Amino acid sequence: MYHHPDRRAEGEKPNWIDHPGNVRKVFWALVVVCAALLSLDLFLHKHDKFGFESLFGFFGFYGFVLPFLLVLSAKALRRILMRDEDYYDR
């Protein structure tokens, strides 16, 4: 959990991720890794069962979009299935 350096509990040592410069470094490292993996898609031969699997970046797109849609559908389902706070006390 991210804690602002000024809101740290007394005696708690700062963590390496508490510094904004380190967060920026991690972000850009992930961008570089994702770009490298996407560029590998140009050179690797794929054994696809369906035609759309051979499209450039398909699995990256699939791996990002479907979990995103899953989260959105879970938020919608929460509105339908959510119970009152005192549901089990009644």
Buried (B, 14 or more C-beta within 10 A) or exposed (E): EEEEEEEEEEEEEEEEEBEEEEEEEEEEEEEEEEEEEBEEBEEEEEEEEEEEEEEEEBEEEEEEEEEEEEEEEEEEEEEEEEEEEEEEEE
